[in-house]
Amino acid sequence: VQLVESGGGLVQTGGSLQLSCAASGFTLRAYDMSWYRQAQGNERELVAVIRIGGGIKNYEDSVQVRFTVYSDDAKNMVYLQMNSLKVEDSAVYYCKGRVTPNEYWGQGTQVTVSS
């Protein structure tokens, strides 16, 4: 079982990035898939969730409207489209898959937004 994130990088304020999370060893449609982020010195926080089956999505207030989470069942991948990026969005972004009692994390991808 593995989750691998990609797509992070350096972008200027107002720019966009799309993060990808590739799942292997399980079918992500059967899991709640989440994106978390952790800025240096801060706790890891939930950014967005796409619920089992993909019909329900939830977002942290500060990213509402700017970020979109979606999945591609055929590719067994989940994405986080991030628009209008701000300096405070800079963090390591992690993908997580969860259905009790199983929980899987990726290794993270760094997003840095410069002013």
C-alpha positions in Angstrom: 0.0 0.0 0.0 1.4 3.3 -1.0 0.5 7.0 -1.5 2.8 9.2 -3.5 2.3 12.9 -3.8 3.8 15.1 -6.5 3.3 18.5 -8.0 4.7 20.7 -5.3 7.1 23.5 -6.0 7.9 27.2 -5.9 5.2 29.6 -7.1 4.6 33.4 -6.7 1.7 34.8 -4.8 -1.5 34.5 -6.8 -0.2 31.6 -8.8 -1.6 28.0 -9.1 -0.3 24.5 -8.5 -2.0 21.1 -8.9 -0.9 18.4 -6.4 -1.4 14.8 -7.3 -1.6 11.7 -5.1 -1.2 8.3 -6.7 -2.6 5.3 -4.7 -1.4 1.8 -5.1 -2.4 -1.3 -3.2 -6.0 -0.1 -2.5 -8.9 1.5 -4.3 -9.1 5.1 -3.2 -12.7 5.5 -4.1 -13.4 3.2 -1.2 -11.6 5.5 1.2 -12.0 9.0 2.5 -9.1 10.8 0.8 -7.7 13.9 2.5 -5.1 16.6 1.9 -3.3 17.9 5.0 -0.5 20.5 5.2 2.1 21.2 7.8 4.1 24.5 7.9 7.3 24.6 9.7 6.7 25.0 13.4 3.0 24.3 13.1 0.8 21.3 13.6 -0.5 19.3 10.6 -3.9 20.6 9.6 -6.6 19.3 7.4 -7.1 21.2 4.1 -9.6 19.2 2.1 -11.5 15.9 2.2 -13.2 14.0 -0.6 -15.5 11.4 1.0 -15.9 7.8 0.0 -17.5 7.6 -3.4 -16.4 11.2 -4.3 -19.8 12.8 -3.7 -19.0 15.0 -0.7 -16.1 17.4 -0.4 -15.1 19.5 2.6 -12.6 22.3 2.9 -10.8 24.2 5.6 -12.2 27.8 5.7 -9.0 29.6 4.5 -8.9 27.5 1.3 -12.6 27.5 0.5 -13.2 28.7 -3.1 -9.4 28.7 -3.9 -8.7 25.0 -3.6 -10.5 22.1 -5.3 -10.2 18.4 -4.4 -11.2 15.8 -7.0 -10.4 12.3 -7.9 -9.9 10.2 -11.0 -11.1 6.7 -10.3 -9.7 5.3 -13.5 -6.2 6.4 -12.5 -6.7 5.8 -8.8 -5.5 9.3 -8.1 -6.7 12.3 -6.1 -5.8 15.9 -6.9 -5.7 19.2 -5.1 -6.0 22.2 -7.5 -4.7 25.3 -5.7 -5.4 28.7 -7.1 -4.8 32.2 -5.8 -2.0 30.9 -3.6 -0.9 33.0 -0.7 2.4 33.0 1.3 0.6 31.4 4.2 -0.2 28.4 2.0 3.4 27.4 2.1 3.8 24.0 3.7 4.5 20.3 3.1 1.3 18.9 1.7 0.3 15.3 2.6 -2.2 12.9 1.1 -4.1 10.5 3.4 -6.4 7.7 2.8 -8.6 6.4 5.5 -11.3 3.9 6.1 -11.5 2.5 9.6 -9.3 0.8 10.8 -6.9 1.5 7.9 -5.1 4.8 7.4 -2.3 5.5 4.9 -0.1 8.6 4.5 2.1 9.8 1.7 5.6 11.2 2.1 4.5 14.8 1.4 5.3 17.4 -1.2 6.7 20.9 -0.5 4.8 23.9 -1.6 6.4 27.3 -1.3 4.7 30.5 -2.2 6.9 33.6 -2.5 5.7 37.2 -2.1 
